[in-house]
Amino acid sequence: MRRTSSLLLAPGIVVAIVLLVPAFASHDSHAAAPMPILVELFTSEGCSDCPPADTVLGQLIRTQPIGGAEIVGLGEHVDYWDRLGWKDRFSSAALTGRQQLYQARFRTESIYTPQMVVDGRAELVGSDTTAARRAIERALTSPHGVVRIDMDSDGARRFVPDVGRPFPAFAGSQDQRAPARLADQPPPRLRRSAEASAKAEAPEARRRQGRREAAGDAKSVALQVAKSVALQVTVSDIPRLGRGDRADIVVAVTEDHLRSDVKRGENHGRTLAHAAVVRYLAVIGQASSDGVSSARADIPLAADWQRDQVKVVAFVQELRGRTILASASVPLRNTRP
C-alpha cells in the first residue's frame, strides 16, 4: 500500500512542477529584460532650480528604482538661460527646439526648466521625484516596441565642426525642423531675473565675447580629429502609429559624470554635476509599425569625450504625437575594436 500511495502521488507532484516552472521562467524572463523608458530632463547651468532635478535624473539612472523598467536618461541643456548671466557649455538651440515641440504637445503655458518628460507621454517638474516615479510606472503599462543597437568602432576620421555652435552634430537633429529660438516671452521666472542679469553683464560683455570667440576657435581645432562609431539600429514590434503620423529613429550620444564650476548667474560659486548630458542627437531613419525597420549611421565622437562615460541611445518617436514607442541604450565601451 505504501508503494501504491507513492505511485499515486507522483503524478500530482509532476503536475505541480509543470505548472510552477513556466511561472518561474516568466518571472526570470521579465527580470532579465526590463522595458526601457526614456526620461528626458530639460535643464540649464544658469537655472538655480535645476541642480536638484539633475540629481533626480542621476539617481533614477543609477539606482533604477522602478521594477520592470530600465530608465534611459537624456540630460538636455537648453540655451535660453545663456543670456541671463552664465553660458552653459552643454547648451544647444536644437534642444530648446525639441522642448518647444513638447510645449505644443502638452499645451503648457511656456517652456521652463527644470522640465522632465517621461517617454514622450507625460511632463512634470524635473525635481519632483514622486511624480517622476509615477509617470515611469504609468509608461510601463503602455505597449512598446524593441530596439537593438549594433556598433562597430571606426578608425580616426576628420570632420569639420560648425564653428560657433556648441554641438556641431546637432545639425542633423529632427528638432532643427522646429524654430530653435526663444519663445516670444521667456517664462515668468526668467522675466523677473532678466533685467538684473543684463545690467550685471554689460560692463564685461565685450571682453567676454572676445574670450568666447578664442575658446570657440580652440575647441573647433580640438574637434577636427575624432573617431566615429558605425552603428545599425534595428526596430521591431512598434505599436501602431496614430492616424497620419510617422515615426523617426533617433540616435543620441550621452556623457555621464560631467562637472562645471559656475562663475556667474544664479548658480554663481557652485560646482554642478550632470548625468547623461546629450552630446549628439540626430534622426537617422524612419520606423514602420509593420515588420522590421533598420537604419545605419556613422556617429562622430569628439576627442574630449570620456569614452568610459559615453552611452549610445536609440529611440523611436512619433513625429506629431511625440510618444516614445521604443528605446534602448548601450555603453560605448561595448563597441567592438
NORGI-V402442 format. One line per field, one symbol per residue. ss: DSSP state (H for helix, E for strand, - for the rest). Layout:
ss: ???
This chain:
ss: -HHHHHHHHHHHHHHHHHHHHHHHHHHHHHHH--EEEEEEEEE------HHHHHHHHHHHHHH-----EEEEEEEEE---------------HHHHHHHHHHHHHH--------EEEE---EEEE---HHHHHHHHHHHH-----EEEEEEEEEEEEE---------HHHHH-HHHH----------HHHHHHHHHHHHHHH--HHHHHHHHHHHHHHHHHH--EEEEEEEEEEEE----------EEEEEEEEE--EEEE---------EEEE--EEEEEEEEEEE-----EEEEEEEEE-----HHHEEEEEEEEE-----EEEEEEEEHHH-E-
